[in-house]
Amino acid sequence: MTKNQKFRELINRDEPLILPAAHDVLSAKIIENAGFEALTTSGFGIAASLLGMPDVGLLTMLEMVSVLKNMANATSVPILADGDEGFGNERNVARTVREFENAGVSGINIEDQVFPKQCGHTQGKQVISEEDFVLKIKTAVDSRSDQDFVILARIDSRAINGIEDALHRARECVKVGADIIFIEAPQSVEELKLIGKSIKEKPLLVNMLEGGKTPHLSQQDLFKMGFKIMVFPLTSILATHFTLTKVMANLQKDQSIKSFKNQLTGFGDFKKFIDFPKEGET
């Protein structure tokens, strides 16, 4: 079974699927090692990790592809990759889908924001017209070479045009072949329930972003509402920032690792984790 076939099987089974987001290759390996059956990526996290900059459209498509290729080569689980707004118009979307497929990931999300995009849980977002967005999704569906490669329609229009507009966009994306529907940043339990009741034709994805606009609920509660896929987009990058900040502050203060030595992975264990050759091997 290919990774693409495995991912399609995962999203179509009748049970919830949790997808932590990786921000680099090491975090992708850690997520897989923790036992998750698949993972996703966060443009926010990759922009922060690769560029040290915010998620405001600065990361190029080829920079993203390079990261994704290394992630796919280093892991054995399917990856649902963040494709932002497709890095341009529908022609750019067609190329982006082909490049992401060639990188070895198993799916892509395309969103309806204008370029340059914003983080989905921040102010100042703008969206393209419904007609232009649906064309992008149709282009993505038509451009994939493997029918098991998953196309996710991410809809950010709730913040600008309201929940009914977002639901209408979702229904139109279903018509042109989107495999997963993701309405970004619903702001109440009532909105979550409405989305779950309104879109039943395709698997629904929900973002559980720490400090975001969407209420944090349990996996089972979200599943009962109709959401099959729960994404944790910033957990890995926030954990990395928190831990390194704390450790480096202690190192600066004490000039020694003595106070936090037990908080570090052992050198030998880490070498095993990254498949470092044993002594005598080449």
PyMOL commands that set and color helices and strands:
alter all, ss='L'
color gray80, all
select helices_A, chain A and resi 3-12+25-33+43-51+61-74+90-103+130-143+158-161+163-175+189-198+219-225+235-254+261-263+267-273
alter helices_A, ss='H'
color red, helices_A
select strands_A, chain A and resi 17-22+39-41+79-82+107-111+150-155+180-183+204-207+227-232
alter strands_A, ss='S'
color yellow, strands_A
deselect
rebuild
show_as cartoon
